[in-house]
């Protein structure tokens, strides 16, 4: 009798069913993807000027930043001023927009030059970022 029990137990294998755990992991992954807000950042810390008339621009596809040292960054990468138009034009679709975040310590001449180069490259929807002032 003892032999039969050992032979019967020996043939069975016990496995853990991982299907419910995988289902929970995939549901959590979908939840986090759906609830995450994707915010475009320029990749550089910029102190924007304040404005009473500032309005949000949710349609921005590319962020261009101008640092206080007058360096130009496009989507987190430094770019030469003379090439900023081509870089931005390759990243923007036909209906997309560009937002330029110029630091308040940067020169206005560089801001105008960057805007001109972007518009010369065929991008018409260009805006300058500002902070909404409280007063």
C-alpha positions in Angstrom: 0.0 0.0 0.0 2.8 2.3 0.8 4.3 1.9 -2.7 1.1 2.9 -4.4 1.0 6.2 -2.6 4.6 7.1 -3.3 4.2 6.3 -7.0 1.0 8.3 -7.2 2.6 11.3 -5.6 5.8 11.0 -7.6 4.0 11.4 -10.9 2.2 14.6 -10.0 3.9 18.0 -10.3 2.8 21.1 -8.5 3.0 24.3 -10.4 2.0 27.9 -9.5 -0.4 29.4 -11.9 1.0 32.9 -12.9 -1.9 33.9 -15.1 -3.8 36.0 -12.5 -0.7 37.8 -11.4 0.1 38.7 -15.0 -3.4 39.9 -15.5 -3.1 42.3 -12.5 0.3 43.5 -13.7 -1.0 44.3 -17.2 -4.1 46.1 -15.8 -1.8 48.2 -13.5 0.4 49.0 -16.5 -2.6 50.1 -18.6 -3.8 52.2 -15.7 -0.5 54.0 -15.3 -0.2 54.7 -19.0 -3.7 56.1 -19.2 -3.4 58.3 -16.1 0.1 59.7 -16.9 0.1 63.2 -18.2 2.7 63.7 -20.9 4.1 67.2 -20.5 6.7 68.4 -22.9 9.6 70.0 -21.2 12.5 71.9 -22.9 15.1 70.1 -20.8 16.6 73.3 -19.3 15.5 75.4 -16.3 14.3 78.7 -17.6 12.9 81.6 -15.6 10.1 82.8 -17.8 9.0 86.5 -17.7 5.6 87.2 -16.2 2.5 88.4 -18.1 -1.1 89.2 -17.2 -2.3 88.0 -20.6 -0.5 84.6 -20.6 -2.7 81.7 -21.8 -2.1 78.0 -21.9 -1.0 76.4 -25.2 -1.8 72.7 -25.0 -1.0 72.2 -28.8 2.7 72.7 -28.4 4.6 69.9 -30.2 8.2 71.2 -29.7 9.7 73.2 -26.9 12.6 75.5 -27.6 14.5 77.0 -24.7 16.9 79.9 -24.5 19.1 79.9 -21.4 20.4 83.0 -19.5 23.8 82.3 -21.2 22.0 82.6 -24.6 22.3 78.9 -25.5 19.5 77.4 -27.6 18.0 74.0 -26.7 15.5 72.0 -28.7 13.7 69.2 -26.9 16.5 68.8 -24.4 19.4 69.0 -26.8 21.7 72.0 -27.4 21.4 73.3 -30.9 23.3 76.0 -32.8 21.3 79.1 -33.5 21.8 78.8 -37.2 20.4 75.3 -37.3 17.4 75.8 -35.0 15.0 76.2 -37.9 15.9 73.0 -39.6 15.9 71.0 -36.3 12.4 72.4 -35.3 11.0 71.9 -38.8 12.0 68.2 -38.8 10.2 67.7 -35.4 6.9 69.6 -36.1 4.0 68.2 -38.1 1.9 70.4 -40.3 -0.6 71.4 -37.6 1.8 71.3 -34.7 3.1 74.3 -32.8 6.4 75.5 -31.2 6.7 77.2 -27.9 9.9 79.2 -27.1 10.8 79.5 -23.5 13.2 82.4 -23.2 14.8 83.1 -19.9 14.2 86.7 -18.7 18.0 87.2 -18.6 18.5 86.1 -22.2 18.7 88.8 -25.0 15.7 89.8 -26.9 17.7 89.8 -30.1 18.4 86.1 -29.8 14.7 85.4 -29.2 13.8 87.3 -32.3 16.5 85.5 -34.3 15.3 82.1 -33.1 11.7 83.0 -34.0 12.7 84.2 -37.5 14.7 81.1 -38.2 11.8 78.8 -37.1 9.4 80.8 -39.3 11.8 80.7 -42.3 11.9 76.9 -41.9 8.1 76.9 -42.6 6.7 76.7 -39.1 4.0 79.3 -38.6 2.6 78.4 -35.2 5.2 79.9 -32.9 4.5 81.2 -29.4 6.6 82.6 -26.5 6.1 81.2 -23.0 5.4 83.4 -20.0 4.3 82.9 -16.5 0.9 84.2 -15.5 1.4 86.9 -12.9 -0.8 87.0 -9.8 -1.7 90.7 -9.9 
